[in-house]
């Protein structure tokens, strides 16, 4: 397994991480527990060390799932695993999102519950899922820094924040990485956020590298999304937007086929090629999808390949925002 280091202060991790959200929530159909655990085991066996989750994924279900998978994995693999946990999202019994809480007392409370569910004495990377507009980032990061000092957290991360917030946070304590959406069709970080992160020595863990399946090569134009699948309200999956975006996937597929690889592997390889400081997270819920995603590590994109990909999928070609309007308003990274 190839490795990369998260920023100048973060841990060394596998070049691709496993995003575990879909095993518990937000894609409609309930996850297959046995297959989810088998997928985590397969990832660990392949050398994947970074497991990304959130305490609000399935209201704790995802952390318990990871706990079960790690407890039943070989000791050597379990000890190599790194947990990256997002916190702060508040939800109702029905699953609705009702805000974010970055108050110092809440930070420490969220961490205590996560440690219990994960069955561990520390979290490797801890990050607020979205900026709390009512709490200065300095206070939230300061609280995580106290958890680091106490030994409960190893590294401080951030999620979906803009360049100014990055600077303010880094002035308080070392930041290992920024988790943010980055893909061929989600290029917003390239103008200000990515250069700022590099200036500050902060790594990037990129989620949404397949744009929730749009670039996966398996999404049918006539597919009916299950009830509860968050993509049913995503602008990029609506009506004509969906067809325009799948046209981009088809254009990328032609390049992939010329190289003898899949469209998903090409999309992941593109993210990998954007810098050694970027670690893509793949949201594989099944072992076959995991195997396909990890195949991207064997894909070498030449300068000609990268130029062809840019022509096939220009930076501004995607149709629709990456979230509905109400959720876009919550993103500090979009301001």
C-alpha positions, 0 to 999 in steps of 0.5 A: 500500500502506498502511503501519504502524510497528512500535512506537516504535523499529521499521521502517515496514512494509506494513500486511499482512505475508507469513508464508512458513512454509507454503511450506516446512513443516507443512501436509502437502503439499510447497509448490510452489516456483514458485508460492511464489516467484511469490507472494512476487514478487506480494506485493512488487509489491503493496507488501508489504514484510514477509516473515516466516520462521523458520530452522527452517521446513523446516530452512532451506528457507524462508530459501533460498526467500526468498533465491531469490525476492528475488534474482529480484525487481526491484531496487527491490522487493528493496531494500524487503523486510524480513526478520523471522526467528525462531530457536532451535527445535531439530529432529531429522532427522525434523522433531520439535521437541526444544526451544529454545536462547536462549544468547548463543553459540547466538544468534550461531551461528543468525544466522550461518547465517541470513545465509548462507541469506538471502544478505544482510548483515543481518536486519531483525528477529530474534527467539527463536521461543519463550522458552528456560526455561533462559536469562534473556531478558536474556541472549538479548536482550543477544546480539541487541543485540550483533548490532545493534551489529555491523550484522548485525541492525537490530531486536530482536523477541520471539515468544509471550512474556508481559507480564513477559518483555516488560518485562524484555526492553525494559529491556535494549534497544529492542524493535520488536515482539512476534510473537504469535497474534491473531485473532477466535478467539485473543484472549488477548493483550487482557487483559495482553500487548497493554496492556503492549506499548502501554505500552512502545511495542512493536508487534504482528505478528499471526500466525494471523489466519485461525486456520490456515484456520478463518476462511479460508472455504475449509475443508470440514467433511469435509476429510481433512488430509494426513499431516504437516499439523500441524492434524491434531493441533490441538485446534481441528480435532478432531471436534466442536471443528471443527464448532463452530468452523466454525459460527463461520465460517459466522456470520462469513460472513453478515456478510461477505456483507452487506458484499460481501466474503469471510469471510477479508477480514472476519477480517483487516480485524477484526485491522487495526481493532484498532489501528495498532500491529498488522500482520497476517501472512497465510500465503498460499501461492498468488497467489489467496489473497494477492490475497484477503487483500490485499483486506482493506485495502479493507474498512472495518468500522464500529462497527456491523460490529464489534459484529455481529462480536463477537456472531457470534464472541464472544471466548470462543466458540472450541472447543479450545486453539490448540496441543496441550497439550505445545506450550501448555506451552512458551508464555510468553504463556500463563502 
